[in-house]
Amino acid sequence: MATYLFTWNPKKWEWSTLNSNIEEYRKKGFFDRRWSCGSTKKIIKGDRAFLVKLGRDKPKGIMASGFSLSKVFKGKHYTDPQRTALYVDIRYDVLMHPEKEKLLEIEYLNKIIPGVRWAPQASGMTLHPDHAEKLEEIWREHLLSSDLFPVTPAEEVPTPEKYWEGATRRISVDAYERNPRARKDCLAHHGSTCAVCSFNFEKVFGSLGKDFIHVHHIRPLGEVGKAYVVDPIVDLIPVCPNCHSMIHRRKPAYSIEEIKEIIITTSACC
């Protein structure tokens, strides 16, 4: 999986539907849109995408992340219908509002990951794997600090093979689990205590652990239809990172009850 940097300069193209697009993202947990990729033709389905806001006006920085839904294709140019441009379809799993949410700013990126042109002239710039790995790390930290993105265990981070195995259905479910509003509604109802082992981070770590918990999707993917809408109270459940990892040690995943039984049985034997 390659990682590409896409750009948006409000001075060159007015994103007139940004507010409604962000509202759609917040309702669905993801947002689909084609985006210009400059002269790059190597992008394929499943590649990682980051969108950086540029221009003279601050803030400037990364405002969205997602994955390519398509290979590169031609379409009418976004500013001149007499010309053509290269595009890819992108499913954004995070989409921030530059005026209302804190972006991962270019000044910080230049400091932490020097040697990368974080303000490229056109979309479609590929990142070196080492730089991409570091970007994923600080992007995750940034989203966590903004309460926008729960921690995901390593085995749940989508690789191209895993990510596309369930096609749109898998992407949609993953996006709902990361949706900050769905997560908030889930925790408001269930609390932040692990539904399996009853571990509570705040009780052990104090304010540092407040609201820290994974959110697990209960319903098996095989039962999810194309028109399925996730209910954050019925379909999502808080679990600690350890239990979440154990749940996904099998395909299909263990149920909450099965993991509870394993804990009870193991404890009785010891």
C-alpha positions, -999 to +999 in steps of 0.1 A: +000+000+000+014+033-011+007+066+007-002+098-013-006+134-003-035+153-019-039+191-018-067+216-015-060+253-020-092+274-014-078+302-036-077+278-066-109+260-060-138+269-037-151+239-018-186+253-017-201+220-003-176+216+025-201+222+053-227+198+039-199+172+031-187+174+067-222+169+080-226+139+058-193+125+071-205+130+107-237+112+100-223+083+080-188+080+095-172+084+061-174+106+030-168+097-007-155+122-032-133+121-063-101+142-060-075+154-085-043+135-083-021+159-105-001+139-130+002+108-109-011+076-126+001+049-102-025+052-075-046+020-071-076+010-051-067+007-014-038+032-014-036+056+016-046+092+011-040+123+032-055+157+023-036+189+032-051+224+031-027+249+015-029+286+005-019+319+022-046+318+049-041+297+080-046+271+092-026+251+068-022+213+073-037+179+070-074+180+074-085+145+061-074+110+056-088+080+038-082+053+012-085+053-026-117+036-039-105+034-075-076+036-099-068+068-117-093+080-142-099+111-164-126+136-160-135+172-167-111+196-151-123+211-118-118+247-129-120+245-167-146+222-184-127+224-217-098+206-202-094+172-185-077+162-152-067+129-135-088+118-105-092+090-080-123+083-058-114+086-021-133+075+009-124+098+037-126+082+072-116+115+088-127+149+075-121+181+096-134+216+093-104+239+090-122+268+107-136+247+136-112+219+142-074+218+147-055+206+117-022+187+118-004+219+109+024+221+083+047+239+108+045+208+131+049+184+102+081+202+090+095+199+125+087+162+131+091+149+096+117+171+078+126+165+043+091+162+030+074+189+008+043+193+029+031+221+006+035+204-029+024+222-060-001+195-070-019+165-056-006+130-059+028+133-042+039+099-029+054+096+006+084+075+013+074+045+034+094+057+064+077+091+062+043+075+057+048+054+088+057+084+109+028+104+095+004+076+106+018+078+141+015+115+146-019+116+128-032+090+152-018+110+181-033+142+168-068+127+164-067+111+198-057+144+214-087+159+196-110+131+207-118+123+171-104+088+167-104+058+191-073+036+193-075+007+169-055-025+175-027-033+151-045-062+135-075-040+128-055-014+108-067-019+073-041-033+049-050-034+011-059-071+013-079-068+045-094-035+037-109-046+004-119-081+014-153-069+025-155-041-001-177-011+008-194-030+036-161-034+055-151+002+049-184+014+061-183-006+093-147+004+101-157+040+095-187+039+118-165+025+146-141+055+142-170+080+138-166+104+168-203+108+171-211+071+171-183+066+196-196+094+218-232+080+217-219+045+225-199+056+255-227+079+268-249+048+270-225+020+280-198+040+298-160+036+295-157+003+314-147-028+294-177-049+288-156-081+290-133-077+320-146-046+337-113-028+335-117+010+337-087+032+327-098+062+347-100+042+379-064+030+374-047+060+357-068+088+370-075+117+346-049+103+321-072+074+315-105+093+313-127+080+284-099+059+271-114+027+257-118+008+224-151+006+207-160-028+192-186-036+165-207-065+178-227-075+148-208-100+124-199-084+091-217-113+073-250-101+087-245-065+075-264-055+044-256-028+020-283-005+034-274-012+070-270+018+094-250+012+125-268+018+158-241+030+183-260+017+213-270-017+199-241-024+176-211-009+194-196-019+228-167-005+248-138-030+254-103-026+266-074-030+242-064-064+255-099-079+253-104-062+219-073-080+206-084-113+219-119-109+203-102-106+169-078-135+174-103-156+154-123-152+122-152-148+127-144-128+158-153-142+193-184-128+209-183-108+241-198-138+259-172-162+245-143-141+257-159-138+291-163-176+294-126-180+284-116-157+312-138-175+337-126-209+326-089-199+326-092-183+360-108-214+375-080-236+362-053-214+377 
